[in-house]
């Protein structure tokens, strides 16, 4: 009977499609469940590692919410899921080195796909909407409550970084074309870099002291001066490695771009501002001044007839 066979094939196709959809939903549930238990252990580990009672309380609350979400998914999957140990240690390490706010927001940035999954899961699991709201609360409200010292001194760090990138990059470029001798360039660069770092530290202290407010002048010196010094040493470093001064100059420019990229990315995540705008602006200013210094160094060498 063709009619009956055709009807049976249609039913089989519907059953197969339903099973495939069910499996797809189940896979998403398992992925969401694994994500929740992973973040539960991460937030718990972070809460146990910090001394600040306020931040510890915020992280513990997020950890408890993530565990609640895990148990919600578990009702549907009826499975126990192991956390992603690598992800826990990765973001724990990032958070401890680069700050809680940066580490957590970086992790939450990668959860956009999970949020899209929640919207799809809501068709089959109504509680997915509630979990999605909790996840948004974590990112918007709870994480915003974290009080982190280093973010208060971001302005000092930016100033220290900018001075090193703009002034030292330009100076090293000019010295390279003017002197063209590795040892002299390194000596002059180190003297300039150390003097510049001391100048930045002094400026930060005076500015913070004059402004008053909650900012500590000593901490402003630490964050601004240290950022400047580390950046300066990183920029000069290629001259210790390569014999050819122009190759060293090329790698110094590359190092400058790396520093700008990293810091722009850090600020864009921690402060939630445009990465492209900040990176483009800092790169054009820093490398533009370096290019101008190339010309000045060449003119000085030519006009003064310097031969070394």
C-alpha positions in Angstrom: 0.0 0.0 0.0 1.9 3.1 -1.3 -0.3 5.4 0.8 0.4 3.6 4.1 4.1 3.3 3.3 4.4 7.0 2.5 2.5 7.8 5.8 4.8 5.6 7.8 7.9 7.1 6.2 6.6 10.6 7.1 6.1 9.5 10.7 9.6 8.1 10.8 11.0 11.3 9.5 9.1 13.3 12.2 10.3 11.0 14.9 13.9 11.2 13.6 13.8 15.0 13.5 12.3 15.1 17.0 15.0 12.9 18.3 17.7 15.1 16.6 16.1 18.2 18.1 15.9 16.6 21.5 19.6 15.6 21.3 20.5 19.1 20.2 18.7 20.6 23.2 20.2 18.0 25.5 23.7 18.9 24.3 23.0 22.6 24.9 21.8 21.8 28.4 24.9 19.7 29.2 27.1 22.6 27.9 25.3 25.1 30.0 25.5 22.8 33.0 29.3 22.4 32.6 29.7 26.2 32.2 27.8 26.9 35.4 29.7 24.4 37.5 33.0 25.7 36.1 32.2 29.3 37.0 30.9 28.2 40.4 34.3 26.7 41.3 36.1 29.7 39.7 34.2 32.3 41.7 34.5 30.2 44.8 38.3 29.9 44.4 38.6 33.6 43.8 36.5 34.5 46.8 38.7 32.3 49.0 41.9 33.9 47.7 41.2 37.6 48.4 41.3 39.5 51.7 38.8 42.2 51.0 35.6 41.2 52.7 33.3 43.2 50.3 34.8 41.7 47.2 34.8 38.2 48.8 31.0 38.6 49.6 30.2 39.6 46.0 32.2 36.7 44.5 30.6 34.2 46.9 27.1 35.4 45.9 27.9 34.9 42.2 29.4 31.5 43.1 26.2 30.4 44.9 24.0 31.6 42.0 26.1 29.6 39.5 25.7 26.5 41.6 21.9 27.1 41.8 21.9 27.3 38.0 23.9 24.1 37.7 21.3 22.2 39.8 18.5 23.7 37.6 20.1 22.2 34.5 20.8 19.0 36.3 17.1 18.4 36.8 16.7 18.1 33.1 19.9 16.3 32.2 19.9 14.0 35.2 23.7 13.9 35.0 26.6 15.1 37.1 29.1 17.2 35.1 32.8 17.8 35.9 34.0 21.4 35.7 36.5 22.6 33.1 39.7 22.5 35.3 41.8 24.3 32.6 39.3 27.2 32.4 39.2 27.5 36.2 43.0 27.8 36.5 43.3 30.0 33.4 40.9 32.7 34.5 42.0 32.4 38.1 45.6 33.1 37.0 44.5 36.0 34.8 42.3 37.4 37.6 45.1 37.2 40.1 47.7 38.8 37.8 45.7 41.4 35.9 42.9 42.0 38.4 39.5 40.6 39.4 37.5 43.0 37.2 39.6 42.3 34.0 39.6 38.5 34.5 35.9 38.2 35.3 34.8 40.6 32.5 37.1 38.8 30.0 35.4 35.5 30.9 31.9 37.0 30.8 32.8 38.4 27.3 33.1 34.8 26.1 29.7 33.9 27.4 27.7 35.6 24.5 27.3 32.3 22.8 26.0 30.8 26.1 23.4 33.6 26.4 22.2 32.9 22.8 21.8 29.2 23.8 19.7 30.2 26.8 17.3 32.0 24.4 16.9 28.8 22.4 16.7 26.7 25.5 13.8 28.9 26.8 11.5 27.3 24.2 11.9 23.9 26.0 13.1 25.0 29.5 11.2 28.0 30.8 13.7 28.5 33.7 16.3 29.4 31.1 14.9 32.9 31.0 15.4 33.3 34.7 19.0 32.0 34.5 19.7 34.4 31.6 18.5 37.3 33.8 20.8 36.1 36.6 23.8 36.0 34.2 23.1 39.5 33.1 22.9 40.6 36.8 26.3 39.1 37.3 27.8 41.1 34.5 26.0 44.4 35.0 25.3 44.6 38.7 27.4 42.3 40.9 30.7 42.6 39.0 30.2 46.4 39.0 30.2 46.2 42.8 33.7 44.8 42.9 36.0 47.5 44.4 39.4 47.1 42.9 42.3 49.4 43.7 44.3 49.1 40.5 41.3 50.4 38.5 41.3 53.6 40.6 44.8 54.3 39.3 44.2 53.5 35.7 44.7 57.2 34.8 48.1 57.1 36.4 49.0 54.0 34.5 47.9 55.5 31.2 50.0 58.6 31.8 53.0 56.5 32.7 52.5 54.4 29.6 51.9 57.3 27.2 55.0 59.1 28.4 57.2 56.0 27.8 55.6 55.3 24.4 55.6 58.8 23.1 58.8 60.2 24.5 61.1 57.2 24.6 60.1 55.8 21.3 60.8 59.2 19.7 64.1 59.6 21.6 65.3 56.1 20.6 64.3 56.6 17.0 66.2 60.0 16.9 69.2 58.5 18.6 69.4 55.6 16.2 69.5 57.9 13.2 71.8 60.5 14.9 74.3 58.2 16.5 74.0 54.8 14.7 76.2 53.2 17.4 74.6 50.5 19.6 76.5 51.2 22.9 75.9 54.9 22.8 72.2 54.4 21.9 71.8 52.0 24.8 73.5 54.3 27.3 71.6 57.4 26.2 68.3 55.4 26.1 68.8 54.1 29.6 69.7 57.5 31.0 66.6 59.0 29.3 64.4 56.1 30.4 65.4 56.2 34.1 65.2 60.0 34.2 61.8 59.9 32.5 60.5 57.3 35.1 61.7 59.5 38.0 60.1 62.5 36.4 56.8 60.6 35.9 56.9 59.4 39.6 57.5 63.0 40.8 54.8 64.4 38.6 52.3 61.8 39.8 53.1 62.5 43.4 52.7 66.2 43.1 49.5 65.9 41.0 47.9 63.5 43.4 48.9 65.5 46.4 47.5 68.7 44.9 44.3 67.1 43.8 43.5 65.6 47.2 40.6 63.1 47.3 40.8 59.4 47.9 43.9 58.8 45.7 47.1 58.0 47.6 50.1 59.9 46.2 52.4 57.0 47.0 50.2 54.5 45.1 49.9 57.0 42.2 53.7 57.0 42.1 53.8 53.2 42.2 51.3 52.6 39.5 52.4 55.4 37.2 56.1 55.2 37.7 56.3 51.4 37.6 54.2 51.3 34.4 56.5 53.8 32.8 59.7 52.0 33.9 58.6 48.6 32.7 57.5 50.0 29.3 60.8 51.9 28.9 62.8 48.7 29.6 60.7 46.7 27.2 61.2 49.3 24.4 65.0 49.5 24.9 65.4 45.7 25.2 65.9 44.9 21.4 69.0 47.1 21.4 70.6 44.6 23.9 69.8 41.7 21.6 70.6 42.8 18.0 73.8 44.2 16.7 72.1 46.0 13.8 70.7 49.3 15.3 68.0 49.5 12.5 66.8 46.0 13.3 66.7 47.0 16.9 64.7 50.0 16.0 62.2 47.9 14.0 61.7 45.5 17.0 61.4 48.5 19.3 58.5 49.8 17.2 57.0 46.3 17.2 57.3 46.2 21.0 55.6 49.6 21.2 52.6 48.3 19.1 52.4 45.2 21.4 52.3 47.4 24.5 49.6 49.6 23.0 47.6 46.6 21.9 47.8 44.9 25.3 47.0 48.0 27.3 44.2 49.0 25.0 42.7 45.6 25.3 43.1 45.6 29.1 41.3 49.0 29.4 38.6 48.1 26.9 37.7 45.0 28.9 38.0 46.4 32.4 36.4 49.8 31.6 34.1 48.6 28.8 35.2 51.2 26.3 36.1 50.9 22.6 39.2 48.9 21.9 39.6 50.1 18.3 39.4 53.8 19.1 41.9 53.7 22.0 44.3 51.4 20.1 44.2 53.5 16.9 44.6 56.8 18.8 47.6 55.6 20.8 49.3 54.0 17.9 48.9 57.0 15.6 50.3 59.4 18.3 53.1 57.1 19.4 54.4 56.0 16.0 53.7 59.5 14.5 56.0 61.1 17.0 58.6 58.3 16.4 58.4 59.0 12.7 59.0 62.7 13.2 62.0 61.8 15.4 63.4 59.7 12.6 63.5 62.8 10.5 64.9 65.1 13.3 67.6 62.6 14.0 68.6 62.4 10.4 68.6 66.1 10.0 70.8 66.5 13.2 73.2 64.0 11.9 73.4 65.6 8.5 73.5 69.2 9.6 76.1 68.6 12.4 78.1 66.2 10.2 78.1 63.6 13.0 80.2 60.5 12.1 80.5 57.7 14.7 
